[in-house]
Amino acid sequence: MRIDDVLASYTTTKKSEVKKIIKQNRVLVDGIAINLINHQVDSNINEVKLDGKLVQFPAHRYLMLNKAIRTLSANQDASLPVVFDALSPDVNREGLYIIGRLDFLSEGLILITDNGKLGRKILEPEAHVEKVYEVVTKEPLSETAVAEFASGLVIDGTVKLAPAKLVVTSEHTASITISEGKNRQIRKMFLSIGVLVTKLVRTEIGPIKLDEQLASGDYRSLTKPEIKALSRYFN
């Protein structure tokens, strides 16, 4: 949440006065005076004080979900199951959206949050946020696959991709790390070298790793250390 919105909504400060009191160094975030009215804060991990008094404000919500195969990365659909179906009825869905969509047949890590700034920052190409996937392939992986991925593949005929890190773990399994997020990118990358992906599981988005204890279709709230790790994308 923006600091000016916090001050205007959860203190007696008028919106027109926020810029002035920030310039006067009266607002501290974790003990440090801030000077930007659009500075992002989250009461999960940040302490905000105005004139030495603690400001109470609602925390953002962050969920880690282990997407099941054959579910849409969406909050609703007329005929197909969606990842939001996994959320228990007591979860308030208002304002929640998905970070890191996966295609219908893919599985693994998805983040769900109401922190809009995080979603925009972590997905923008300039952020170069790495995502890690585990794949199973129909055809055996050749000895040249690692070098081909490292040089930057071409998909959809003309789309040149950034270099990717491929680690072959067996003849038909591998781990791949990318910093882009084009539609069905992983599957298309392997198809460009003549290999069909039969299973695709995302295990990491930036600093967040899929909890191995989460069964397919299950979810949990992020821990404070996990939220702290994401905070680099708040501002």
C-alpha positions as CSV (number, residue, x, y, z in Angstrom):
1,M,0.0,0.0,0.0
2,R,1.3,3.5,-0.8
3,I,2.4,5.4,2.2
4,D,0.2,8.4,1.3
5,D,-2.8,6.2,1.2
6,V,-1.9,4.7,4.6
7,L,-1.6,8.1,6.2
8,A,-4.7,9.5,4.6
9,S,-6.8,6.5,5.4
10,Y,-5.5,5.3,8.8
11,T,-4.5,8.5,10.6
12,T,-6.1,11.9,11.0
13,T,-3.8,13.3,8.4
14,K,-5.6,15.0,5.4
15,K,-4.6,13.9,1.9
16,S,-3.5,17.4,1.1
17,E,-1.1,17.4,4.1
18,V,0.6,14.1,3.4
19,K,3.4,15.5,1.2
20,K,4.2,18.2,3.7
21,I,4.6,15.9,6.7
22,I,6.7,13.5,4.7
23,K,9.0,16.3,3.7
24,Q,9.3,17.2,7.4
25,N,10.7,13.8,8.1
26,R,7.8,13.0,10.4
27,V,7.1,9.6,8.8
28,L,9.4,6.7,9.6
29,V,9.3,3.3,7.9
30,D,11.3,0.8,10.0
31,G,13.0,3.7,11.7
32,I,14.0,5.5,8.6
33,A,12.5,8.7,7.3
34,I,11.1,8.4,3.8
35,N,10.7,11.1,1.2
36,L,8.5,9.6,-1.5
37,I,4.7,9.7,-1.2
38,N,4.3,6.6,-3.4
39,H,6.6,4.5,-1.2
40,Q,5.1,1.1,-0.7
41,V,4.6,-0.4,2.7
42,D,3.1,-3.6,4.1
43,S,2.3,-4.1,7.7
44,N,3.3,-7.8,7.4
45,I,6.9,-6.6,7.4
46,N,7.0,-2.8,7.9
47,E,6.5,-0.6,10.9
48,V,5.2,2.8,10.1
49,K,5.3,5.7,12.6
50,L,4.0,9.2,12.4
51,D,5.4,11.6,14.9
52,G,6.7,8.6,16.9
53,K,3.3,6.9,17.1
54,L,2.7,3.5,15.4
55,V,0.3,3.5,12.5
56,Q,-2.0,0.5,12.2
57,F,-3.2,-0.5,8.7
58,P,-4.3,-3.7,7.0
59,A,-1.7,-6.2,5.7
60,H,-1.5,-7.4,2.1
61,R,-2.4,-11.0,1.5
62,Y,0.0,-13.5,-0.2
63,L,-0.7,-17.1,-1.0
64,M,1.4,-19.8,-2.5
65,L,-0.6,-22.4,-4.5
66,N,0.5,-25.6,-6.1
67,K,-1.5,-25.5,-9.3
68,A,-3.0,-28.8,-10.3
69,I,-2.9,-30.1,-13.9
70,R,-6.1,-29.4,-16.0
71,T,-7.0,-26.2,-14.2
72,L,-7.1,-22.7,-15.6
73,S,-5.0,-19.9,-14.2
74,A,-8.0,-17.7,-13.6
75,N,-10.4,-16.7,-10.9
76,Q,-13.5,-18.0,-12.7
77,D,-14.7,-19.8,-15.8
78,A,-18.1,-20.9,-17.0
79,S,-17.1,-24.5,-17.7
80,L,-13.5,-25.4,-16.6
81,P,-12.0,-25.7,-13.1
82,V,-9.8,-22.7,-12.1
83,V,-7.1,-22.2,-9.5
84,F,-9.4,-20.1,-7.3
85,D,-11.6,-23.1,-6.8
86,A,-8.9,-24.4,-4.5
87,L,-9.3,-21.5,-2.1
88,S,-11.5,-22.3,1.0
89,P,-14.8,-20.5,1.2
90,D,-13.6,-18.3,4.1
91,V,-11.0,-16.7,1.9
92,N,-12.1,-13.2,0.8
93,R,-11.4,-13.2,-3.0
94,E,-11.9,-9.5,-3.5
95,G,-8.8,-7.8,-4.9
96,L,-6.9,-11.1,-5.3
97,Y,-5.2,-11.9,-8.6
98,I,-2.6,-14.4,-9.9
99,I,1.1,-13.8,-10.4
100,G,2.7,-16.1,-12.8
101,R,0.0,-17.9,-14.8
102,L,0.5,-21.4,-16.0
103,D,-1.2,-23.1,-19.0
104,F,-4.0,-25.6,-18.5
105,L,-1.7,-28.7,-18.6
106,S,1.1,-27.3,-16.4
107,E,1.5,-27.6,-12.7
108,G,3.3,-26.0,-9.8
109,L,4.0,-22.7,-8.2
110,I,1.5,-19.8,-8.6
111,L,1.4,-16.7,-6.3
112,I,-1.9,-15.1,-5.4
113,T,-2.0,-11.6,-3.8
114,D,-3.8,-8.3,-3.5
115,N,-0.5,-6.4,-3.7
116,G,-0.9,-4.9,-7.2
117,K,2.5,-3.2,-7.2
118,L,4.2,-6.5,-6.5
119,G,2.5,-8.1,-9.5
120,R,3.4,-5.4,-11.9
121,K,7.1,-5.2,-10.7
122,I,7.8,-8.9,-10.6
123,L,6.4,-9.6,-14.1
124,E,7.9,-6.6,-16.0
125,P,10.7,-7.8,-18.3
126,E,13.1,-5.3,-16.9
127,A,13.0,-7.0,-13.5
128,H,14.6,-10.2,-14.9
129,V,12.9,-12.4,-12.3
130,E,14.0,-16.0,-12.8
131,K,11.5,-18.8,-12.9
132,V,12.6,-22.4,-12.6
133,Y,10.7,-25.4,-14.1
134,E,11.1,-29.1,-14.0
135,V,10.2,-30.9,-17.3
136,V,9.7,-34.5,-18.5
137,T,10.1,-35.0,-22.2
138,K,8.9,-37.6,-24.7
139,E,12.0,-37.6,-26.8
140,P,15.5,-38.0,-25.3
141,L,17.4,-34.7,-24.7
142,S,20.5,-34.4,-27.0
143,E,24.0,-33.5,-25.9
144,T,23.7,-30.1,-27.7
145,A,20.5,-29.0,-25.9
146,V,22.3,-27.2,-23.1
147,A,24.3,-25.1,-25.5
148,E,21.2,-24.4,-27.7
149,F,19.3,-23.1,-24.7
150,A,22.2,-21.0,-23.5
151,S,22.6,-19.3,-26.9
152,G,19.0,-18.2,-27.0
153,L,16.4,-20.1,-29.0
154,V,13.9,-18.8,-31.6
155,I,10.2,-19.6,-31.2
156,D,7.2,-18.8,-33.3
157,G,9.4,-18.4,-36.3
158,T,11.0,-15.0,-35.5
159,V,10.9,-14.5,-31.7
160,K,14.4,-14.6,-30.3
161,L,14.6,-15.5,-26.7
162,A,17.1,-14.6,-24.0
163,P,19.6,-17.2,-23.0
164,A,18.2,-19.9,-20.7
165,K,19.9,-22.3,-18.3
166,L,19.1,-25.9,-19.0
167,V,20.3,-28.7,-16.6
168,V,19.7,-32.2,-18.0
169,T,19.1,-34.5,-15.1
170,S,18.4,-37.7,-17.1
171,E,17.7,-38.7,-20.7
172,H,14.1,-37.5,-20.4
173,T,14.2,-34.9,-17.5
174,A,15.6,-31.5,-17.1
175,S,15.5,-28.3,-15.1
176,I,15.2,-25.0,-16.9
177,T,15.6,-21.4,-15.7
178,I,14.3,-18.4,-17.6
179,S,13.8,-14.7,-16.9
180,E,11.1,-14.1,-19.5
181,G,7.4,-15.1,-19.5
182,K,6.0,-15.5,-23.0
183,N,2.9,-17.5,-23.7
184,R,3.7,-21.3,-23.4
185,Q,7.4,-20.4,-23.7
186,I,8.9,-23.5,-22.1
187,R,6.9,-25.9,-24.3
188,K,7.8,-23.9,-27.4
189,M,11.5,-23.8,-26.5
190,F,11.6,-27.6,-26.4
191,L,9.6,-28.0,-29.5
192,S,12.1,-25.7,-31.3
193,I,14.7,-28.4,-30.8
194,G,12.3,-31.2,-31.7
195,V,11.3,-32.3,-28.2
196,L,7.8,-32.6,-26.8
197,V,7.3,-31.7,-23.1
198,T,4.9,-34.2,-21.4
199,K,5.1,-32.8,-17.9
200,L,5.9,-29.2,-16.8
201,V,6.1,-28.1,-13.2
202,R,7.2,-24.7,-12.0
203,T,9.2,-24.8,-8.8
204,E,10.4,-21.2,-8.3
205,I,9.4,-17.6,-8.9
206,G,12.2,-15.3,-8.0
207,P,13.0,-15.9,-4.3
208,I,10.0,-18.0,-3.7
209,K,10.3,-21.8,-3.9
210,L,7.3,-24.2,-4.1
211,D,6.8,-25.8,-0.7
212,E,7.4,-29.5,-1.1
213,Q,4.8,-30.2,1.5
214,L,2.0,-28.7,-0.6
215,A,0.0,-31.4,-2.4
216,S,-1.3,-30.7,-5.9
217,G,-4.2,-28.1,-5.6
218,D,-3.2,-27.0,-2.0
219,Y,-2.1,-23.6,-0.9
220,R,-0.8,-21.7,2.1
221,S,0.0,-18.2,3.2
222,L,3.5,-16.9,2.6
223,T,5.7,-16.7,5.7
224,K,7.1,-13.4,6.9
225,P,10.6,-14.3,5.6
226,E,9.1,-15.1,2.2
227,I,7.2,-11.8,2.1
228,K,10.4,-10.0,3.1
229,A,12.2,-11.7,0.2
230,L,9.6,-10.3,-2.2
231,S,9.8,-6.8,-0.8
232,R,12.6,-5.9,-3.2
233,Y,9.8,-5.7,-5.8
234,F,7.6,-3.4,-3.7
235,N,9.2,-0.1,-4.8
